[in-house]
Each structure stands twice: as C-alpha cells, then as structure tokens.
Amino acid sequence: MPVCITGATGFVGAHVTVAFLEAGFPVHAAVRSPDDAEKTAPLREAAERTGTALTFFRADLGEPGSFDAAAEGCEAVVHVAAVARLTAPDPQRQIVDPAVEGARTVFEAATRGGARRVVLTSSVAAIGSYRDSQGQPLTAAHWNDGATLQTDPYGLAKTQAERLGWAMAESADWDLVTINPCMVLGPVLAPRHAKASPSIVRDVLKGSFPANPKIAFGIVDARDVAAAHVAAVDEPSVSGRHLLCAGTRWWRDIAVLLAEAYPERGIRRWQLPNVAMYAAALTSKRMSMANLRDILGRVPHYDGTVAPGQLGLTYTGIDQSIRDTAESLIRLGLA
Ligand SMILES: NC(=O)c1ccc[n+]([C@@H]2O[C@H](COP(=O)([O-])OP(=O)(O)OC[C@H]3O[C@@H](n4cnc5c(N)ncnc54)[C@H](OP(=O)(O)O)[C@@H]3O)[C@@H](O)[C@H]2O)c1
C-alpha cells in the first residue's frame, strides 16, 4: 500500500520521499505545486531510478479536506509540511495556523483514508529552547511549553501541532510516531532547498556575514532523518518521540571546516561580536531579536543518543554532512 507524504518538495520532505521510494514504497506526494518541474525533478528522478510508483496530488495546509485524496487508501501518512520560518509579520496566521490547523487537516485525512500510522516531522523546537537545555540535556521526554507567539512562534507552532497529534491519536485508528530533528544539513536536491536550513552553509560559502556569529547548532543529516521516517513506517514496534541530533558545531567551526575544504574562497574564520548580530536582527526577515537572545553564545544540549538504537540508524558524521551540503550547493550553482 502507498505512503502519503506531505511537503514532499521541501528540503527534508524531498529526502524523506526519495528514501521511501528507494525502500520500495509507492508514494502519494501531497504538494502545493505538482506542476513545478524544478521542485518535483528530484522526486521524479528517484521514482524513475528505483522503478517505484510516485503520484502527485495538489494539497494546501490552509484548505480543509485538501489532503483527503492523497491519503485515501494509504497505509501511512507522513506529515512533513510546515512553514519552517522563525519569524513573520503575522506569526499566528503565517506560522502557527498552517502548522496546527494544517496538521489537523492532515490527521483528519489520515483517519478518513484508513491509515494505520501517522509519522509527524516535529522538531527539537517542540522539545525545548537553547535556554531550556542549559541545565540538563533535553530528551524526548521534554516539551517546549515556554514558547509564545512573541518569543518563539515556530517553537509554539511545532509544540501545538505535535500535541494535537498525540491528542487525536488517542481516539484514532492510527498510531502516531514523531521524529524530532535538530538542524538538518545534507545535500540540497533542488535549488529552493538552499533557502531552508542549508542556508547556513550557503551563507558561510558566500561570505554573507562579515564574520561568524557566535551561534551553535545541533546538527543531523537529512539522509538520517529520512531513514528515521522510513523506519517509523516500516517497523510496527517503533513508537513515541524520537529526538535526532548527531552533535553540535559553532557557526565558526563550519566556517573553519569549509575554509580548509575550499581555500580559494577566502572564507572568513573570525568571530562576529554579538552586538552586530542584534543590529542585523533589527532589519532581518529571517532572524528575530527574541530568537537571538535565546541562542547567541549558547551551545544547545539535545540528547540524540537514544533514537538511533530505536530506529536502527547510525548517524552520518557532522563534518561529512557539512561538506556534502557545501558540495551540493556549489554543484547546483547556488553558492
Ligand atoms: N530543516 C530543519 O533544520 C528542520 C529541523 C527540524 C524540523 N524540521 C521540520 O521539517 C519540515 C520540513 O522543513 P524544511 O526544513 O524541509 O523546510 P522547507 O524546505 O521550507 O519545506 C517546507 C515544506 O512545507 C510545505 N508547505 C509550506 N506551507 C504549505 C502549505 N500552506 N500547504 C502545503 N504545503 C506547505 C512546503 O511546500 P513547497 O515545497 O510548495 O514550498 C515545503 O514542501 C517542517 O515540518 C520543519 O518544521 C526542519
């Protein structure tokens, strides 16, 4: 039976879709733009290469009933789509509603379509903030109940969407598994993926900042995240939440690694004073002051050691993920 995957044309969703096709699962890809040749190309290529059936369905998180056709007759629904932005002029309408009401629409489609399992791409943002992780490493047992619309709309959205999933699973015919990754790196499969989390590596390669912000990241490879989603569908015994994090790196560590890999690029190795980041946040569409106050100068402590054993994974080395991200960006002419 096929698997329905939402957000299949996004950075994480494309890796997840390719992994399901490679594992031999026919895929119903529920996407906003099934006719966009550039966005769908990596998925079509994977279907052709593997000989596995891939069918596109048009669906939007803002339209009730939109995912019903894609989910019909699927054994599992893998819900990857969300607005992956930290900040927006109207965060309730632009970040929280698509995540929470969109998830409700997808969960209802799973019920109507007869799925036995729903896998939700949640996040460490639903587990806790950098500040929360300072006293103790955060695990899959923690929840980010401190996120508010003002301080962390993305964390609020991911927490509320996941909590909704667990609440609906109690009375549904499907059971829920969540995958909670930290920042995802790995090869970009289509040009638009460079705007998602790989944008950090692109920023370093392009010298977008005069120096390296004092920001650290928990990192996991997109191919491991994808394999986790497949295991969550393929293994009936898998249950619960799964925090994926292979380790941490400072922004500057990424710069030093890439400066050595690409000496001709003159990548800057020095540290940017925090005050310059706060000044940049005043006019940035990607950063918010509240988010910077949480993450600047702090190493996040997310315990990603449990999930690999439960899901049968071995993490890709972080340096390998960073190099593969960079190589793909350069190959596609994006950096
Ligand atoms: N990247 C990370 O570091 C990271 C870490 C933890 C969790 N996650 C989670 O992973 C998931 C994918 O994120 P990503 O990093 O891959 O970002 P992304 O590339 O921006 O992907 C987001 C996906 O959601 C889809 N989407 C957005 N709004 C939609 C709407 N109104 N209706 C239907 N689809 C909509 C997008 O569709 P289009 O393709 O048409 O734009 C895209 O496929 C999200 O749930 C995110 O919270 C990501």
PDBQT file of the ligand as one rigid body, heavy atoms in Angstrom, charges set to zero:
ROOT
HETATM    1  N1  LIG A 401      15.345  21.912   8.227  1.00  0.00    +0.000 N 
HETATM    2  C1  LIG A 401      15.487  21.757   9.537  1.00  0.00    +0.000 C 
HETATM    3  O1  LIG A 401      16.542  22.080  10.118  1.00  0.00    +0.000 OA
HETATM    4  C2  LIG A 401      14.373  21.152  10.351  1.00  0.00    +0.000 A 
HETATM    5  C3  LIG A 401      14.626  20.746  11.660  1.00  0.00    +0.000 A 
HETATM    6  C4  LIG A 401      13.596  20.187  12.402  1.00  0.00    +0.000 A 
HETATM    7  C5  LIG A 401      12.345  20.019  11.852  1.00  0.00    +0.000 A 
HETATM    8  N2  LIG A 401      12.111  20.448  10.576  1.00  0.00    +0.000 N 
HETATM    9  C6  LIG A 401      10.756  20.270  10.024  1.00  0.00    +0.000 C 
HETATM   10  O2  LIG A 401      10.863  19.655   8.756  1.00  0.00    +0.000 OA
HETATM   11  C7  LIG A 401       9.763  20.025   7.946  1.00  0.00    +0.000 C 
HETATM   12  C8  LIG A 401      10.253  20.499   6.599  1.00  0.00    +0.000 C 
HETATM   13  O3  LIG A 401      11.062  21.650   6.782  1.00  0.00    +0.000 OA
HETATM   14  P1  LIG A 401      12.212  22.029   5.750  1.00  0.00    +0.000 P 
HETATM   15  O4  LIG A 401      13.376  22.445   6.518  1.00  0.00    +0.000 OA
HETATM   16  O5  LIG A 401      12.337  20.988   4.728  1.00  0.00    +0.000 OA
HETATM   17  O6  LIG A 401      11.612  23.367   5.112  1.00  0.00    +0.000 OA
HETATM   18  P2  LIG A 401      11.102  23.646   3.637  1.00  0.00    +0.000 P 
HETATM   19  O7  LIG A 401      12.111  23.238   2.647  1.00  0.00    +0.000 OA
HETATM   20  O8  LIG A 401      10.645  25.059   3.645  1.00  0.00    +0.000 OA
HETATM   21  O9  LIG A 401       9.846  22.681   3.499  1.00  0.00    +0.000 OA
HETATM   22  C9  LIG A 401       8.580  23.017   3.990  1.00  0.00    +0.000 C 
HETATM   23  C10 LIG A 401       7.558  22.217   3.196  1.00  0.00    +0.000 C 
HETATM   24  O10 LIG A 401       6.242  22.549   3.662  1.00  0.00    +0.000 OA
HETATM   25  C11 LIG A 401       5.452  22.885   2.538  1.00  0.00    +0.000 C 
HETATM   26  N3  LIG A 401       4.443  23.872   2.871  1.00  0.00    +0.000 N 
HETATM   27  C12 LIG A 401       4.603  25.087   3.455  1.00  0.00    +0.000 A 
HETATM   28  N4  LIG A 401       3.427  25.718   3.528  1.00  0.00    +0.000 NA
HETATM   29  C13 LIG A 401       2.492  24.893   2.968  1.00  0.00    +0.000 A 
HETATM   30  C14 LIG A 401       1.118  24.989   2.736  1.00  0.00    +0.000 A 
HETATM   31  N5  LIG A 401       0.412  26.066   3.088  1.00  0.00    +0.000 N 
HETATM   32  N6  LIG A 401       0.485  23.943   2.155  1.00  0.00    +0.000 NA
HETATM   33  C15 LIG A 401       1.160  22.824   1.779  1.00  0.00    +0.000 A 
HETATM   34  N7  LIG A 401       2.494  22.692   1.959  1.00  0.00    +0.000 NA
HETATM   35  C16 LIG A 401       3.141  23.715   2.553  1.00  0.00    +0.000 A 
HETATM   36  C17 LIG A 401       6.418  23.472   1.518  1.00  0.00    +0.000 C 
HETATM   37  O11 LIG A 401       5.820  23.411   0.238  1.00  0.00    +0.000 OA
HETATM   38  P3  LIG A 401       6.572  23.964  -1.070  1.00  0.00    +0.000 P 
HETATM   39  O12 LIG A 401       7.561  22.891  -1.435  1.00  0.00    +0.000 OA
HETATM   40  O13 LIG A 401       5.497  24.130  -2.063  1.00  0.00    +0.000 OA
HETATM   41  O14 LIG A 401       7.224  25.257  -0.669  1.00  0.00    +0.000 OA
HETATM   42  C18 LIG A 401       7.602  22.562   1.698  1.00  0.00    +0.000 C 
HETATM   43  O15 LIG A 401       7.436  21.390   0.952  1.00  0.00    +0.000 OA
HETATM   44  C19 LIG A 401       8.993  21.084   8.747  1.00  0.00    +0.000 C 
HETATM   45  O16 LIG A 401       7.918  20.455   9.408  1.00  0.00    +0.000 OA
HETATM   46  C20 LIG A 401      10.029  21.575   9.741  1.00  0.00    +0.000 C 
HETATM   47  O17 LIG A 401       9.422  22.086  10.907  1.00  0.00    +0.000 OA
HETATM   48  C21 LIG A 401      13.092  21.007   9.800  1.00  0.00    +0.000 A 
ENDROOT
TORSDOF 0
